[in-house]
Amino acid sequence: MLAQLNRRLVVVVLFPTLFIILTLLSLRTGIHRQIIQHLDLPPNQRSDLDLFNNLEQNQDSPNSPRHPIYKPDRTSIEPIVDNFPLAQAATSYADMPPIPLWNRPPAPHFYENTPLVIGFTRNWKLLQQAVASYITAGWPSEDIYVIENTGTFNANEQGKLSLQNPFYLDYRRLTGIFSINVISTPTLLTYSQLQNFILGVALDKGWDYYFNSHMDVVALSEEEMSPGDENGYKSLYERCVEDLSATIQPDYAVDPQTGRQGMWGMKAYGDSRGLVLMNARALQEVGGWDSQIPYAGSRCDVQERLAMKGYKLADAFVGGIYDVGDSVQNIGALYRRRNISTKDEEGESVEVEVEDERAGEGYKKLKNQLLKMQAAKQADGGKARYGWRNIQGGGRDEPFYRDPEGFEKAIILTNEFSRKLMAEKWGHIGCGLREAGLSADDAWRVEHDWDRQMGLG
């Protein structure tokens, strides 16, 4: 009788106690959620959940660290210095050296409208170099527009960012010293979004076409004339206008089937196509840039869509458009000034600054340097191509600060996604969409051609 009573006591007291203990343990560890989720999932998905829950369980372990595990300390970046001391000291456009006589813009302005747009996100030194190079190659400063795409809102205009900040831009120097225009984007845009923003600016301003330049280029007029050149010397800007004039002629690009005129889309200059003449109306007709392809593949996508619609894509030579990842030590070299020794009225030796000769030693030295800089950017299979994006590491505690290394990593990851998205859109890896038999209506409608090539489809 007593033994039976003890067994009942065990059942009545011990089992409920164990149940309460297990319930409390389950609530504390979260194992109840794992069991419920595991039972609700189909068998083929349970292994992934098991892995995630094991990781979660390990993190909840009393032995796991309760603080972040940091990456190794970053190597310090040497502070940069401004690459144009003369412009840094200038207070107005009048303080700048004169543009080389042979490259000065025509007065009055050519009949053709010649807006030049340069997008900017990072690296002030390269932007300043590009702007100065176009000015000294004859481009009228009032025709140049820098599109500030830093995502720092009005911080640069108000002078709140420092030179060591990757997103620094000297607003006062661009508008007051170089006398060019600056337009800021409303927030940080991807490459394709920036191109659509520029297209929007063009349409708002009534530009039928516009020149679009990368900021990591140097424009240099071809000063060494070929023997027997009957046309005489022309600056890079004059050559651009000459090519523009020929391109917008009614008979330049005519659709052979419909007779429609003006069927050109883009005209590229330079080996790297760092300067491109854009047909705003053609871009509008094909729907602009695909903003869902943020970076890599975006330019290929819009060019292929233009060609699929019958728009002509062409290249032309207008002078040197050097693709560089560094700046010359002193941008003043672009203004082609040099010092010579002479005698003053009293017979004393003095140094006097004079204008260099066209195609002289100064030009040859500058051209050689740019060729070396271009080669260095393409070295090692192009691995150094984007090194210029990482030369500034400051800006902490300044408005809209972003970690420079983190920002670059995010761009790299987004680029990888952009390539995959481009391939998914067209079912084809890389460019050459027309060669793959694709047409404008095939976007998002075809199976992967690489599956067929691998025997998977």
Secondary structure, 3 states (H helix, E strand, C coil): CHHHHHHHHHHHHHHHHHHHHHHHHHHHHCHHHHHHHHHHCCHHHHHHHHHHHHHHHHHCCCCCCCCCCCCCCCCCCCCCCCCCHHHHHCCCHHHCCCCCHHHCCCCCCCCCCCCEEEEECCCHHHHHHHHHHHHHCCCCHHHEEEEECCCCCCCCCCCCCCCCCCCCCCHHHHHHHCCCEEEECCCCCCHHHHHHHHHHHHHHHCCCEEEEECCCEEEECCCCCCCCCCCCCCCHHHHHHHHHHHHCCCCCCCCCCCCCCCCEEEEEECCCCCEEEEEHHHHHHCCCCCCCCCCCCHHHHHHHHHHHCCCEEEEECCCEEEECCCCCCCHHHHHCEEEEEEECCCCCEEEEEEECCCCCHHHHHHHHHHHHHHHHHHHHHHCCCCHHHHCCCCCCCCCCCCCHHHHHHHHHHHHHHHHHHHHHHHCCCCCCCCCCCCCHHHCCCCCCHHHHHCCCC
